[in-house]
């Protein structure tokens, strides 16, 4: 039997959710990755567990990966605080951060907001749009999601414990592998220009703009899947 050299190499996409830890977040993206012939692990994190911090999140992810090869580690939002901890313990071929909170070594999620200036950036972007700068869940977080999917999200999404927000991201450096950062062009929570600045400062990379808002794996799953499938 001959092998088609043009056929894509099978990869294992490990999908980390953001705050709340619900693997359901990726349910509209995962089927497209599987249909392309890849293994997919959507990780369920114990977001509500007050005894579980970033280290425990990494433990669960590493245990789920096992001895799989060809790992592409994908992290949404706060999941970016878990990604470097996992990459320090298992071989990964690439890291993809989607609308991420990009950490510095030793940083706590609770300190990230002030260190990056995310809230002033969010408020300034709201004013520029002509919106009230006070955060509104429907307008600023769920605005581009189908109402039925948004309702289901509320059923699946849970609270995020203080244990994770207060835990230090105990890594020394990002892995020496390709790292891509995708930022949604209509993200009203982490505005695009803010993400460009943070990605340059913390990773030395430019972001790739994708359609949709902060939860674009729910609102623009095709675009997110196609981005992840890039070589």
C-alpha positions, -999 to +999 in steps of 0.1 A: +000+000+000+013+034-009+009+065+012-004+097-003+023+124+005-003+151+001-026+136+028-026+155+061-007+141+090-030+129+118-029+152+148-043+151+183-061+183+191-063+189+228-090+216+234-088+235+267-118+256+277-118+289+294-132+299+328-158+275+340-140+245+324-168+232+302-156+209+274-190+216+258-176+249+247-158+231+218-188+209+207-193+228+174-156+227+165-146+192+174-167+174+147-150+193+119-116+183+133-126+147+136-141+148+101-107+159+088-092+127+103-078+139+136-081+128+172-098+153+194-097+156+232-120+183+246-109+186+282-135+190+310-118+210+338-130+211+374-137+249+374-161+249+403-138+228+426-123+251+453-096+225+458-085+225+422-061+252+408-040+254+377-018+225+387-048+202+390-061+214+357-028+205+341-028+171+359-062+163+344-051+174+309-018+155+310-036+123+322-061+126+294-034+130+268-015+100+280+010+088+254-006+104+224+016+120+198+012+148+173-005+170+200-017+204+191-026+222+223-055+246+219-065+270+247-094+294+249-093+325+271-083+315+307-072+281+293-040+298+282-029+297+318-031+259+317-014+255+283+023+262+293+019+239+323+008+210+301+034+218+274+062+215+301+051+179+308+041+163+275+056+168+240+035+191+219+039+199+182+022+233+184+002+256+207-028+276+195-042+303+218-077+315+210-089+349+225-064+341+253-053+354+286-016+350+278+003+345+311+038+354+320+058+329+341+046+329+377+016+352+370-018+346+386-050+349+366-063+374+391-033+396+385-035+393+347-063+419+343-044+447+359-010+438+345-023+438+309-048+467+313-076+446+299-104+464+317-094+499+305-091+485+270-125+470+271-141+501+284-124+523+258-135+500+230-171+502+243-170+540+244-156+540+209-186+519+197-210+542+214-219+517+241-221+521+279-186+511+293-202+491+321-200+454+313-232+438+300-232+400+296-256+399+266-241+429+248-204+423+254-201+385+258-230+367+240-238+393+213-229+371+183-242+338+196-275+322+185-299+326+214-306+289+216-268+282+219-264+310+244-292+294+265-274+260+263-242+277+273-257+290+305-268+254+313-233+240+307-211+268+320-203+268+357-185+291+381-147+294+382-132+288+417-110+313+434-084+285+437-076+287+400-077+326+398-053+328+428-028+300+416+005+310+401+012+298+366+044+279+375+063+276+343+096+291+332+091+295+294+068+287+266+078+256+246+100+260+216+073+250+191+051+270+168+027+292+188-002+309+171-026+334+186-061+339+172-081+369+183-117+375+173-123+407+154-155+415+173-144+404+207-159+430+230-143+414+261-107+414+249-106+439+220-085+430+190-060+458+193-055+450+230-048+414+220-023+425+194-004+444+220-004+416+246+007+389+221+036+411+208+047+419+244+044+385+259+050+361+230+066+383+203+040+371+178+013+388+157-023+377+161-044+362+134-079+379+133-109+356+131-145+365+128-169+365+158-167+376+194-150+362+225-168+328+223-164+324+186-160+286+188-198+288+194-207+316+170-181+309+142-172+272+145-163+267+108-139+296+109-123+284+141-120+248+129-105+259+096-079+280+114-070+251+137-066+228+107-040+250+091-006+232+088 
